[in-house]
């Protein structure tokens, strides 16, 4: 635990990061340059193709999703239903008196 004063885990200790797969549709979860654990590139792969696919994921899916989030309520709407992650987001917001 990082918070010795409170003697309990803090939001940073409980953080579960949402990987790129959360933002991508089913047909973009796995392909030549992406598997279940992330993007892969070897010296045998086509760098131009890799950049094109990565750009497609970010410009077509990841960034448009994130660009819609402006407020704490937007965060709750976008992430609140995610198991564990959403519960912790809601708890931290409530504990800090931000909204809800």
SELUM-543170 format. One line per 2 residues: number of its first residue (from 1); for each residue x, y, z of N, C-alpha, C, CB. Coordinates in steps of 0.2 Angstrom, whole numbers, plus 5000, padded with zeros to 4 digits. Last residue first. Glycine has a CB too. Layout:
REM SELUM-543170
NUM	X/Y/Z/X/Y/Z/X/Y/Z/X/Y/Z ~ ...
//
This chain:
REM SELUM-543170
100	4888/5065/4960/4884/5059/4961/4880/5060/4967/4888/5053/4963 ~ 4904/5073/4961/4897/5073/4959/4894/5066/4961/4897/5073/4951
98	4914/5075/4971/4914/5078/4965/4908/5078/4961/4919/5074/4960 ~ 4918/5070/4984/4913/5075/4983/4912/5078/4976/4913/5080/4988
96	4927/5060/4985/4930/5066/4984/4925/5072/4983/4935/5067/4978 ~ 4919/5049/4985/4923/5050/4991/4926/5057/4991/4929/5045/4991
94	4914/5049/4972/4909/5050/4978/4914/5052/4984/4905/5044/4979 ~ 4925/5046/4964/4921/5052/4963/4917/5054/4969/4917/5052/4957
92	4928/5034/4970/4933/5039/4970/4930/5046/4969/4939/5039/4965 ~ 4917/5026/4966/4919/5027/4973/4923/5033/4974/4922/5020/4975
90	4918/5027/4952/4912/5030/4955/4914/5031/4962/4906/5025/4954 ~ 4930/5020/4950/4929/5027/4947/4923/5030/4951/4927/5027/4940
88	4926/5007/4955/4932/5011/4958/4931/5019/4956/4939/5009/4956 ~ 4917/5003/4945/4915/5004/4953/4920/5008/4956/4915/4997/4956
86	4924/5003/4933/4919/5008/4934/4917/5009/4942/4913/5006/4930 ~ 4933/4993/4936/4935/4999/4935/4930/5005/4936/4938/5000/4927
84	4923/4982/4939/4929/4984/4944/4931/4991/4942/4935/4979/4943 ~ 4916/4982/4923/4917/4979/4930/4924/4981/4933/4917/4971/4928
82	4910/4997/4917/4915/4992/4917/4916/4989/4923/4922/4996/4914 ~ 4901/5007/4918/4898/5001/4918/4904/4995/4917/4894/5000/4912
80	4908/5020/4918/4905/5017/4924/4903/5010/4924/4900/5022/4925 ~ 4914/5025/4906/4917/5020/4909/4914/5017/4915/4924/5022/4912
78	4905/5034/4901/4909/5030/4896/4912/5024/4900/4914/5035/4894 ~ 4898/5040/4912/4894/5037/4906/4898/5033/4902/4891/5043/4902
76	4909/5045/4919/4905/5040/4922/4901/5036/4916/4900/5043/4927 ~ 4914/5054/4910/4918/5048/4912/4914/5043/4915/4924/5051/4917
74	4904/5063/4909/4906/5060/4903/4910/5053/4905/4910/5064/4898 ~ 4905/5068/4922/4899/5064/4921/4900/5060/4914/4893/5068/4920
72	4916/5075/4921/4916/5069/4926/4910/5065/4924/4916/5071/4933 ~ 4918/5080/4904/4916/5081/4911/4917/5074/4915/4909/5084/4911
70	4922/5076/4891/4924/5083/4894/4923/5084/4901/4920/5088/4890 ~ 4925/5065/4879/4925/5065/4886/4927/5072/4888/4929/5060/4889
68	4927/5063/4866/4920/5065/4868/4919/5066/4875/4915/5059/4866 ~ 4939/5059/4863/4938/5066/4862/4931/5068/4864/4939/5067/4855
66	4939/5045/4866/4942/5050/4871/4940/5057/4870/4949/5049/4871 ~ 4934/5041/4853/4931/5039/4859/4933/5044/4865/4932/5032/4861
64	4944/5046/4844/4937/5049/4844/4933/5047/4850/4933/5045/4838 ~ 4955/5039/4848/4955/5046/4849/4948/5048/4849/4959/5049/4844
62	4951/5025/4845/4953/5027/4852/4952/5034/4853/4961/5025/4853 ~ 4946/5025/4831/4943/5022/4836/4945/5025/4843/4944/5015/4837
60	4954/5031/4820/4947/5028/4819/4943/5026/4825/4947/5023/4814 ~ 4966/5034/4826/4962/5040/4822/4955/5037/4821/4965/5041/4816
58	4970/5022/4831/4970/5028/4835/4965/5033/4832/4977/5031/4836 ~ 4969/5012/4821/4966/5011/4827/4965/5018/4831/4970/5006/4831
56	4976/5019/4810/4969/5017/4809/4966/5016/4816/4968/5011/4805 ~ 4989/5019/4816/4985/5025/4814/4978/5024/4814/4988/5028/4808
54	4991/5005/4815/4991/5009/4822/4987/5015/4821/4998/5010/4824 ~ 4991/5003/4802/4986/4999/4806/4985/5003/4813/4988/4992/4807
52	5002/5011/4797/4995/5012/4795/4990/5009/4799/4995/5009/4788 ~ 5012/5005/4804/5011/5012/4806/5003/5014/4803/5016/5017/4802
50	5012/4993/4798/5011/4993/4805/5009/5000/4807/5018/4992/4809 ~ 5015/4996/4785/5009/4993/4786/5007/4993/4794/5009/4985/4784
48	5028/5001/4787/5023/5005/4784/5016/5003/4785/5024/5006/4776 ~ 5035/4990/4791/5034/4996/4796/5029/5000/4793/5041/4999/4796
46	5032/4973/4790/5032/4979/4786/5030/4985/4791/5026/4978/4781 ~ 5043/4963/4800/5037/4966/4798/5037/4972/4794/5033/4967/4805
44	5056/4959/4804/5053/4956/4798/5047/4959/4796/5052/4948/4800 ~ 5058/4965/4816/5062/4967/4811/5060/4964/4804/5069/4966/4812
42	5041/4966/4823/5048/4963/4823/5051/4966/4817/5047/4956/4822 ~ 5029/4971/4834/5032/4973/4828/5039/4970/4828/5033/4981/4827
40	5013/4972/4841/5019/4969/4840/5022/4971/4834/5019/4961/4841 ~ 5001/4978/4854/5004/4978/4847/5011/4975/4847/5005/4986/4845
38	4993/4966/4865/4995/4973/4863/4998/4973/4856/5000/4976/4867 ~ 4988/4954/4869/4992/4958/4874/4995/4965/4872/4998/4954/4876
36	4982/4949/4859/4978/4950/4865/4982/4954/4870/4976/4944/4868 ~ 4989/4958/4845/4987/4952/4848/4983/4953/4855/4992/4946/4849
34	4993/4965/4830/4990/4966/4836/4988/4959/4839/4985/4971/4836 ~ 4997/4964/4817/5002/4968/4821/4999/4969/4828/5003/4975/4818
32	4987/4956/4811/4994/4955/4810/4999/4958/4815/4996/4957/4803 ~ 4975/4956/4824/4977/4956/4817/4984/4955/4817/4974/4962/4813
30	4962/4958/4836/4968/4954/4834/4969/4954/4826/4968/4947/4836 ~ 4953/4968/4837/4956/4965/4843/4962/4962/4841/4951/4961/4846
28	4945/4973/4826/4952/4976/4827/4955/4973/4833/4951/4983/4828 ~ 4933/4967/4827/4937/4965/4821/4944/4968/4821/4933/4967/4815
26	4927/4973/4839/4929/4966/4839/4934/4964/4833/4923/4961/4838 ~ 4934/4989/4841/4928/4985/4839/4931/4977/4839/4925/4986/4833
24	4943/4997/4854/4943/4994/4848/4937/4989/4847/4949/4991/4846 ~ 4944/5001/4867/4942/5006/4863/4941/5003/4856/4946/5011/4863
22	4950/4990/4874/4943/4992/4876/4940/4997/4871/4944/4996/4883 ~ 4963/4988/4868/4957/4984/4866/4950/4986/4868/4959/4977/4869
20	4971/4997/4875/4968/4999/4868/4963/4995/4866/4974/4999/4863 ~ 4967/4995/4892/4971/4995/4886/4968/4996/4880/4974/4988/4886
18	4965/5004/4906/4961/5001/4901/4966/5001/4895/4954/5005/4899 ~ 4972/4999/4922/4972/5003/4916/4968/5000/4910/4979/5004/4913
16	4967/5001/4937/4967/4995/4932/4967/4999/4925/4961/4990/4933 ~ 4972/5006/4953/4971/5007/4946/4972/5001/4942/4976/5012/4944
14	4974/5004/4966/4968/5000/4964/4967/5002/4956/4962/5002/4967 ~ 4983/5013/4970/4985/5006/4971/4980/5002/4967/4985/5005/4978
12	4977/5025/4967/4983/5023/4963/4985/5016/4964/4989/5028/4964 ~ 4967/5026/4976/4965/5025/4969/4971/5023/4965/4962/5032/4967
10	4975/5016/4990/4972/5022/4987/4970/5021/4980/4977/5028/4987 ~ 4972/5004/5003/4974/5006/4996/4971/5012/4994/4972/5000/4991
8	4975/5010/5020/4971/5007/5015/4974/5008/5008/4964/5008/5016 ~ 4981/5018/5029/4981/5011/5030/4977/5007/5026/4980/5009/5037
6	4983/5032/5028/4976/5029/5029/4975/5022/5030/4972/5031/5022 ~ 4997/5032/5029/4993/5036/5033/4986/5033/5034/4992/5043/5031
4	5002/5025/5018/5004/5023/5025/4999/5026/5030/5011/5024/5027 ~ 4999/5022/5003/4996/5027/5008/4997/5024/5015/4989/5028/5006
2	5003/5011/4996/5007/5017/4995/5005/5022/5001/5006/5020/4989 ~ 5004/4994/5000/5000/5000/5000/5004/5006/5000/4995/5000/5006
//
